[in-house]
Amino acid sequence: MITFEEITQESLYIAEEIINSNKSYNKMENGKETRSQKEVAQELNNNKTTSYFIKLDDTYIGLIDYFPVNPNDNYPWLGLLMIHADYQQFGFGSSAYVLFENQLQEKGVKTLRLGVLQENMRARQFWERLGFTFYETKEKHNKQIDCFEKKLTS
């Protein structure tokens, strides 16, 4: 069964392991295959987003970083959904997203947005299969980001 557990300062080392298992994504996003513990902490342990582990029973298999309200557009954003490389291609990412979406709907969230690196076709296809639609391209840190959104219905 998939559940979520909030990431804490004490558990950041687990998040670092999950992130660093995805070398090709890290290279695409940051130009290097791994991220330091400091970089992981800056991304996941801040006062702007809420970060959760994705757990399969008692095993940490991934993470979600969620931005409840982006001040640039006043929409909630999913900053990251990442599954450990060893657990990819088993449907866990889709299952985790559906569970997360259901929790957002229960909280009254009507729309969710996210960004995908333009060259990350695998992620684009994943999000499109889950019902997200492209609405614009933006530049961030000299990278082209395709922006997607999904209207959530209860």
N, C-alpha and C positions, 0 to 999 in steps of 0.2 A: 504494500500500500504506500502511495506517495503522500508525504506530508512536508510541511515547511517548518523551519526553525530559524529564528533570527540569528544573524551573524553578529558575534561580539568581538571585542578586542582580543579576548582569550582564544577565540576559535579562528582568527584570521589565517593562521598557518594552514588550515584545511582549505580555505578559499584559495590561498596561494597555490596549493597543490592542484586544485581543480583548474584554475586559470592556466597554470604552466603546463598542464597536460594538453592544451590546445595550441600547439606551437604555430601552426599555419595561421590561425586567427590572430594570434599575438603579432606575428610578423606583418600581417596585413594591416593591423590597427596601429602598431607602434614601431614597426621596422625592426623588431628583435623578437626572438622566439620565446623569451621568458620575461616575467615582470618581477620586480623586487617586492619584498614584503612591504616596504614603504609605499610603493606605487599601488599595491593592492589595498592598503589601508586608506590611502587618499581617495580611491574610487569607491570603496565599499563601506568605510567607517567614517561617515561625515554627517552633518546635520541637514543635508538636502534630500537624501534618498534613504529608503529603507531596504535593507539587504537581507535575503533569506537563503538558507541552504535548502536544496531540494533533497529530501531523504527518501530512499527506498527501504522501507522497514527501518533498520538501524544503520544503514549505510549512506554516507554522504555521496551523492552522485552528481550534484550540480548546484547552481546558484541562480538567484534572481535578484536584480537591482531595480527598484521601483521608485519613481519620482512622482509623488502624489499630485503636485501642481507645478508645472513648469512656468516660471514667471514670464517667459517669452511669449507664451500663447494661452496660458491658463488652462491647459489640458494636462491630464495625467500621462506620464510617459513610462514605458518599460525600457530601462536603460540597458539591460543585459539579461539574457537567459542563456546560460551556458551549462552544458552537460560534460562531465569528465570524459575524456577521449575513450576510456575503457568501456563506457556505458552508452556510447552513441550508436545509432541505428537499431535501437530496440523499441522505439516509440516512447521513451521516457520523457523526452522534451515536449512532445505533443500532449502527453498525459498531464505533465506538470503545468503546462500553459492552460489547459482546459480547467484544471482545478483552481489555478490562480484567477482566471477570468471569472469563474463562478463566485469566488470570494469577493472580487471587485463588484460584481453585479449585486451581491447581497448588501454591499456598502453603498449602493446607489450610483456607482460609476456608470456613465452612459457611453463614453467614448474613450478609447485607449490609443495612444500614438507610440511609435517607435521609429528608430532610424537604423538603416542597414548600409554598411559600406558598399558603395556602388559595385565594386569588384567581387563582393561576396554573394555570388549567385546561389550558392547552397542555402544561405540564410534567407535570401529573397524568396526562393521557392518554398521554403518552410513556412514563412509567414503568410505568403499568398494562399497556401493550402489551408491555413487556419482562418482564412477569411479577411485578411488585411488587404487594403487597396492603397496603391501608390497615389500620393497627392502632390509632391514637389521634391525637387533636389536642392539641397543646401550645401554650403561648404563649411567645414569645421576642421581646424588644424590642418589646412591644406589638403583635406580629403573630401571627395564628393560623397555626400550622404543622401540616400534616397529615403524620403519620409513616407511612412505608411500610417493608416489609421483604420480602426475597426469600430463600428457602432455596436455596442453591447446591448443585447435585448434579454429581458428576463422571461 
